[in-house]
Amino acid sequence: MTDQHHAMVRAALAVGAHVYCEKPFTRTLAEADDLLALAQHTGRRIAVAHQGRNAPATLLLKRRLDEGVIGELLEIRAHGKQDKRAGGEDLVVLGTPTFDLVRYFAGEPEWCTARILQGGREFTAADVHPATEDIGPIVGDEIDAWFSFPRGVSVHFTSRAKYAAASGPWGMELIGTKGRLRLLNDVHTQVFLSRGGTLSEDGGDPRLGAIGRAPRNLRRRHRSHEHRGEPARGG
């Protein structure tokens, strides 16, 4: 339905309505800029459905992060599902809620650089093609992007099909001076904490334990990745 967002949102703004819209917001930057300009002109607001930041696990993670559960935040390693859509399509479909959470945890980015490969080589304009979902043009089957955030926080996003077996459910790892947190966006959002050892669902902290237990199959998958020493892929 992304292909219909521009017309639908424009019609809603034109009659004076505020808009709550599913992601991806539009198929192109030009469509997005047009809608934002119209919203500013009409004094209306647009909200994109990035509800992940309101999940109980995410809210608790943010509170504990602000309290210093892992010390000073240094780095975030994020990744998509890295399935058959790995690369450009994964970035558009799951990168948008992922980056929304990154901004929630770390603030606004200062700069970004990226490398995009298609079939193991640098992409060209001829490689741009429609996505399998009607979300607009995409390019690349491997993407690595690096972002700089305030206070020296660095962020790495990756989407490569080669990482699918090792990365587990899509999400991110937050690394600090005293430990690390892993947020997994599977059927249920889950948070795992480590202070220098194996990641656990509570990390010895009863308040993190209040997040709740993941489904049994997700716990098995998570522990299997940890046992093999495979990190949440982001670098």
Secondary structure as GFF3:
##gff-version 3
##sequence-region A 1 235
A	DSSP	alpha_helix	2	14	.	.	.	ID=ss1
A	DSSP	beta_strand	19	21	.	.	.	ID=ss2
A	DSSP	alpha_helix	29	42	.	.	.	ID=ss3
A	DSSP	beta_strand	46	48	.	.	.	ID=ss4
A	DSSP	three_ten_helix	51	54	.	.	.	ID=ss5
A	DSSP	alpha_helix	56	66	.	.	.	ID=ss6
A	DSSP	beta_strand	73	79	.	.	.	ID=ss7
A	DSSP	alpha_helix	88	106	.	.	.	ID=ss8
A	DSSP	beta_strand	111	118	.	.	.	ID=ss9
A	DSSP	beta_strand	121	122	.	.	.	ID=ss10
A	DSSP	three_ten_helix	125	127	.	.	.	ID=ss11
A	DSSP	beta_strand	129	130	.	.	.	ID=ss12
A	DSSP	beta_strand	137	138	.	.	.	ID=ss13
A	DSSP	beta_strand	142	148	.	.	.	ID=ss14
A	DSSP	three_ten_helix	150	152	.	.	.	ID=ss15
A	DSSP	beta_strand	154	160	.	.	.	ID=ss16
A	DSSP	three_ten_helix	161	163	.	.	.	ID=ss17
A	DSSP	alpha_helix	164	167	.	.	.	ID=ss18
A	DSSP	beta_strand	171	176	.	.	.	ID=ss19
A	DSSP	beta_strand	180	185	.	.	.	ID=ss20
A	DSSP	beta_strand	189	194	.	.	.	ID=ss21
A	DSSP	alpha_helix	206	209	.	.	.	ID=ss22
A	DSSP	alpha_helix	216	227	.	.	.	ID=ss23
###
